[in-house]
Structure formats: structure tokens, C-alpha cells
Amino acid sequence: MRLTGSAAPETPVSAFPWDAVLTLGLATLRWRPRDLWAATPRELAAAAGLIRPAPDAPSRADLDRLLAAHPDPGLPR
């Protein structure tokens, strides 16, 4: 059978870092194998310290204060 249409673009695929994941989960975090295999990629990234909480956004009052202190040239205050 031959499929019609354009071929998918060639994109390089890197190998999944199994050695690093196994070392992190089993040796560094000392998880049990069943816990490591049950973990999601997001959980592994968080455990590795790769996910950081987003900083708090400035409040409207903070933005108004900044706009007043640093107005755009040519715009009325």
C-alpha cells in the first residue's frame, strides 16, 4: 500500500536520557523502581528541580506606579 500526500519533514530525534533518569530516580532520589516507572515526565522534571514556580505577577497598583514613574515619551500623563 502506498500513502499519498507529502512526507513528514525530517527532524532529528534525540534519544531519551534513560541513564540519567534511572540515576536520578533510583540512586539520587532513592525511589523504588515501581515508583520511578509510575512517575510522569512532569513529576520527574519537578523532582530533578527543572520546574520552578512562576514568580508572582505585579499587581495593577504596581503597574500604575511604574507607568507614572516611567512614562512613554510623547504621551500625556
Backbone bond lengths (Angstrom), bond angles and torsions (degrees), N, CA, C in turn:
res aa  C-N    CA-C-N  psi(-1)  N-CA   C-N-CA  omega(-1)  CA-C   N-CA-C  phi
1 M - - - 1.441 - - 1.523 107.92 -
2 R 1.313 115.35 139.55 1.454 120.35 -179.97 1.510 108.92 -119.90
3 L 1.324 116.53 129.57 1.451 121.51 178.40 1.521 109.16 -87.32
4 T 1.316 115.22 142.86 1.458 119.14 177.81 1.522 109.18 -101.39
5 G 1.310 115.98 164.47 1.460 120.59 -179.99 1.512 110.00 107.99
6 S 1.309 115.34 177.07 1.460 119.76 -177.31 1.522 110.56 -79.86
7 A 1.288 114.06 150.11 1.465 119.97 178.93 1.526 109.68 -76.67
8 A 1.302 115.74 153.00 1.465 120.32 176.70 1.522 108.80 -67.06
9 P 1.321 117.23 143.26 1.463 119.32 179.33 1.526 110.75 -64.52
10 E 1.308 114.87 145.98 1.458 120.49 178.83 1.522 108.98 -76.92
11 T 1.313 116.44 118.92 1.459 120.24 175.74 1.516 107.85 -125.44
12 P 1.326 116.27 136.80 1.460 117.99 -179.82 1.527 110.36 -67.98
13 V 1.303 115.46 139.64 1.454 121.41 179.71 1.516 107.51 -117.06
14 S 1.323 116.11 124.49 1.459 118.44 178.26 1.524 108.93 -92.48
15 A 1.284 115.12 151.25 1.456 120.74 -178.85 1.525 109.95 -70.11
16 F 1.316 116.45 146.59 1.462 120.71 177.11 1.527 108.27 -69.19
17 P 1.333 117.71 136.62 1.479 120.25 -175.53 1.532 112.87 -78.98
18 W 1.325 116.15 68.21 1.460 120.71 -176.47 1.516 112.37 -57.25
19 D 1.332 117.44 -43.17 1.463 120.01 -177.83 1.527 110.80 -60.30
20 A 1.324 116.84 -43.22 1.467 120.59 179.98 1.524 111.27 -66.51
21 V 1.332 117.04 -40.38 1.463 120.66 179.88 1.527 110.68 -66.72
22 L 1.298 117.07 -43.90 1.462 120.35 178.85 1.528 111.50 -64.62
23 T 1.323 116.88 -41.29 1.459 120.58 177.65 1.522 110.66 -63.60
24 L 1.325 116.83 -44.99 1.467 120.48 178.53 1.525 110.83 -60.19
25 G 1.323 116.06 -53.50 1.459 120.17 -174.33 1.510 114.50 -68.71
26 L 1.326 116.63 -45.61 1.468 119.65 -173.21 1.526 113.30 -88.78
27 A 1.322 117.54 -42.00 1.468 120.06 -174.68 1.529 112.46 -91.60
28 T 1.337 116.81 -45.91 1.461 119.12 -175.92 1.522 111.72 -79.49
29 L 1.345 116.33 -53.00 1.460 120.16 -177.80 1.523 112.72 -83.83
30 R 1.325 115.62 -17.59 1.472 122.70 179.89 1.526 112.17 59.14
31 W 1.339 114.75 38.85 1.461 120.28 174.67 1.517 108.90 -74.59
32 R 1.321 116.28 153.61 1.457 120.51 171.16 1.531 107.63 -72.75
33 P 1.331 117.55 148.96 1.469 119.42 -179.12 1.528 112.98 -52.63
34 R 1.323 118.52 -41.04 1.465 119.65 -178.57 1.530 110.93 -64.31
35 D 1.349 117.34 -33.20 1.465 120.05 178.12 1.524 111.03 -71.85
36 L 1.336 116.58 -38.71 1.465 120.08 177.18 1.522 110.63 -62.34
37 W 1.317 117.84 -46.91 1.464 120.75 -177.47 1.524 111.97 -70.35
38 A 1.317 117.78 -22.14 1.463 121.00 178.39 1.527 112.31 -85.28
39 A 1.330 117.61 -13.97 1.463 121.19 -177.04 1.526 111.03 -72.75
40 T 1.318 115.54 144.77 1.462 121.16 175.44 1.529 109.12 -84.47
41 P 1.328 117.70 161.85 1.474 119.31 175.57 1.534 112.29 -56.33
42 R 1.332 117.40 -37.61 1.469 119.91 178.85 1.528 110.82 -64.70
43 E 1.331 117.44 -39.64 1.467 120.71 177.73 1.526 111.11 -65.57
44 L 1.319 116.62 -40.26 1.464 120.07 177.16 1.522 111.06 -63.82
45 A 1.336 116.97 -42.54 1.465 120.61 179.05 1.525 110.88 -63.56
46 A 1.329 116.96 -40.95 1.467 120.22 178.56 1.530 110.25 -65.52
47 A 1.326 117.21 -42.04 1.461 120.88 179.65 1.527 111.31 -64.94
48 A 1.329 116.67 -30.74 1.462 121.63 178.94 1.522 112.07 -81.13
49 G 1.337 116.40 -5.98 1.463 119.88 -179.71 1.511 113.57 82.04
50 L 1.323 117.25 18.88 1.464 120.83 -178.19 1.521 112.77 -87.63
51 I 1.326 117.13 -14.80 1.462 120.76 179.63 1.519 107.48 -109.35
52 R 1.299 115.26 122.03 1.457 121.05 179.55 1.520 108.87 -113.88
53 P 1.331 118.07 145.97 1.463 119.20 176.77 1.529 110.14 -64.55
54 A 1.308 115.18 143.48 1.466 120.09 179.07 1.526 108.94 -70.04
55 P 1.329 116.78 141.23 1.459 118.55 177.44 1.522 110.22 -66.80
56 D 1.323 115.48 154.52 1.457 119.80 178.39 1.527 110.34 -63.92
57 A 1.297 116.24 140.14 1.461 121.15 177.27 1.520 109.22 -76.22
58 P 1.331 117.03 149.22 1.462 118.31 177.75 1.526 110.56 -66.25
59 S 1.324 115.18 148.49 1.465 119.87 178.62 1.527 109.54 -76.95
60 R 1.315 115.92 169.23 1.467 120.08 177.32 1.529 110.75 -61.72
61 A 1.336 116.32 -38.02 1.468 120.14 178.11 1.528 110.71 -63.43
62 D 1.333 117.31 -40.17 1.465 120.73 176.75 1.521 110.76 -61.25
63 L 1.335 116.41 -44.84 1.465 120.15 179.26 1.525 111.33 -63.23
64 D 1.327 117.78 -43.76 1.466 120.84 178.63 1.522 110.95 -60.83
65 R 1.336 117.00 -40.53 1.461 121.31 178.69 1.528 111.05 -63.57
66 L 1.338 116.73 -42.54 1.463 120.61 178.49 1.527 111.64 -66.39
67 L 1.335 116.51 -41.69 1.467 119.48 178.44 1.519 111.57 -63.01
68 A 1.319 117.20 -39.10 1.466 120.70 178.91 1.531 110.77 -68.55
69 A 1.316 117.17 -37.41 1.458 120.67 -177.68 1.535 112.31 -77.39
70 H 1.319 116.83 -26.77 1.468 120.96 -176.40 1.530 110.39 -134.17
71 P 1.325 117.11 70.23 1.463 119.00 -178.02 1.533 111.53 -70.72
72 D 1.317 115.24 153.04 1.458 120.81 174.95 1.518 108.85 -70.92
73 P 1.342 118.46 137.42 1.471 119.85 178.88 1.520 110.49 -62.11
74 G 1.334 115.14 139.09 1.462 120.75 176.10 1.508 114.75 85.12
75 L 1.315 118.84 -5.12 1.471 121.18 178.02 1.523 108.93 -102.08
76 P 1.330 117.20 140.12 1.454 118.69 178.63 1.529 111.32 -68.28
77 R 1.314 115.59 151.08 1.474 120.01 178.85 1.499 110.61 -83.52
